[in-house]
Amino acid sequence: MIRKISSITFVLLLVLSASVFAGYGNGAMDGTGPMSAITNGEPVTISGVVASIGSGSGMVLDTGDGMVTIYGIGPVWFWQNSGVARPQVGEDVVVDGYKVTFSDGTERIIASKITLSDTTIELRDPETGAPLWRKAGANSARRNCRFLR
């Protein structure tokens, strides 16, 4: 009886401990995921007035012909660290990016750089399409980690 309880306890601990080592499953966070192939999309340049922008990484432009949603403008901290103010509602912007068709047939415009007035911010590596904030975020996280100093 004790042997059976010990065996069950051991198996249970073994199964539960596996989840501890599984991690978060967020990938490499270095831009090598499925979005890294955006440069295979159709290059586009869109000019318009910012109609809406949230705290996420997208915005809606009024081009005069309609509303266009732009994806992948990056997190707020990336803009702050770059010294460029994020676009505001009512501001004129020019977005260079790629129109990407996903496997389910949906099309999205992914920004690679944005020009506001006379200031241009690069959002993605021009050759690979990898988001520049991913590398910046990983490096800043390492610099701020007390165990890696």
C-alpha positions in Angstrom: 0.0 0.0 0.0 2.8 2.4 0.9 4.6 1.5 -2.2 1.5 2.3 -4.3 1.1 5.7 -2.6 4.8 6.5 -3.1 4.6 5.6 -6.8 1.5 7.7 -7.4 3.1 10.6 -5.5 6.2 10.3 -7.6 4.4 10.2 -10.9 2.2 13.2 -9.8 5.2 15.2 -8.8 6.9 14.3 -12.1 3.9 15.4 -14.2 3.4 18.7 -12.2 7.1 19.6 -12.3 7.2 19.5 -16.1 4.9 22.5 -16.2 7.3 24.5 -14.1 10.0 24.1 -16.8 7.7 24.7 -19.7 8.0 28.5 -19.5 5.7 31.1 -21.1 5.8 29.9 -24.7 6.2 33.4 -26.1 8.8 32.4 -28.7 12.2 34.0 -29.2 10.8 37.6 -29.2 13.5 38.5 -31.8 11.2 39.0 -34.8 11.8 35.5 -36.3 8.2 34.5 -36.0 5.6 34.5 -38.8 5.5 38.3 -39.0 9.2 38.3 -40.0 8.1 37.6 -43.6 6.2 40.9 -44.1 8.7 42.2 -46.6 7.2 39.6 -49.0 4.1 41.7 -49.0 3.3 44.5 -51.4 5.1 47.7 -50.6 2.6 50.6 -49.9 2.8 54.3 -49.0 -0.3 55.7 -47.4 -0.8 59.4 -46.5 -3.6 60.6 -44.2 -4.9 62.1 -41.1 -4.9 60.1 -37.9 -8.5 59.3 -37.1 -7.8 57.1 -34.0 -4.9 55.7 -32.1 -4.9 53.6 -29.0 -2.3 52.4 -26.5 -1.8 49.3 -28.6 0.3 49.1 -31.8 -2.2 50.2 -34.4 -3.9 53.3 -35.7 -6.6 54.3 -38.2 -5.9 56.9 -41.0 -8.5 58.9 -42.9 -7.0 59.0 -46.4 -9.7 61.1 -47.9 -10.9 58.0 -49.8 -11.8 56.1 -46.7 -10.4 54.8 -43.4 -7.4 52.5 -43.4 -6.1 50.6 -40.4 -2.4 50.5 -39.9 -0.9 47.7 -37.8 2.5 47.3 -36.2 3.4 50.9 -35.2 5.1 49.6 -32.1 4.7 50.0 -28.3 4.6 53.4 -26.6 8.0 52.9 -24.9 9.7 52.3 -28.2 8.5 55.8 -29.4 9.6 57.4 -26.1 13.0 55.8 -26.3 13.4 57.0 -29.9 12.6 60.5 -28.8 9.7 60.8 -31.3 6.2 61.6 -30.1 3.6 59.1 -31.3 1.1 60.4 -33.8 -1.9 62.2 -32.4 -5.5 62.3 -33.7 -5.7 65.0 -36.3 -2.1 64.8 -37.3 -0.9 64.3 -40.9 1.3 61.2 -41.3 2.8 59.2 -44.1 3.2 55.5 -43.6 5.5 53.2 -45.5 4.8 49.6 -45.1 3.6 46.4 -46.6 0.2 45.0 -47.5 0.4 41.4 -46.3 -2.1 38.6 -47.1 -2.3 36.0 -44.3 -3.1 32.4 -44.7 -6.8 32.9 -43.9 -7.0 35.5 -46.7 -7.1 38.6 -44.5 -5.0 41.6 -45.6 -3.3 43.9 -43.3 -1.1 46.9 -43.7 2.0 46.6 -41.5 4.0 49.8 -41.0 7.7 49.8 -41.5 8.3 53.5 -41.1 6.2 56.6 -40.3 6.8 60.2 -41.1 5.3 62.9 -39.0 6.1 66.5 -40.2 9.8 66.3 -40.9 10.5 63.4 -38.5 10.7 59.8 -39.7 10.9 56.8 -37.4 12.0 53.4 -38.6 9.9 50.6 -37.1 11.3 47.6 -38.8 14.6 46.3 -40.2 14.4 47.2 -43.9 15.9 43.8 -44.9 14.2 41.4 -42.6 11.1 43.2 -41.6 11.8 42.4 -37.9 10.4 44.9 -35.5 13.1 47.1 -34.1 11.4 47.3 -30.7 11.8 43.5 -30.1 15.6 43.7 -30.0 15.5 47.0 -28.1 13.2 45.5 -25.5 15.3 42.4 -25.0 18.5 44.4 -24.6 16.9 46.9 -22.2 15.4 44.0 -20.2 18.9 42.4 -19.9 20.5 45.7 -18.9 17.9 46.2 -16.1 18.2 42.6 -14.8 20.2 42.6 -11.6 21.3 39.0 -12.1 23.0 39.7 -15.4 25.1 42.6 -14.4 
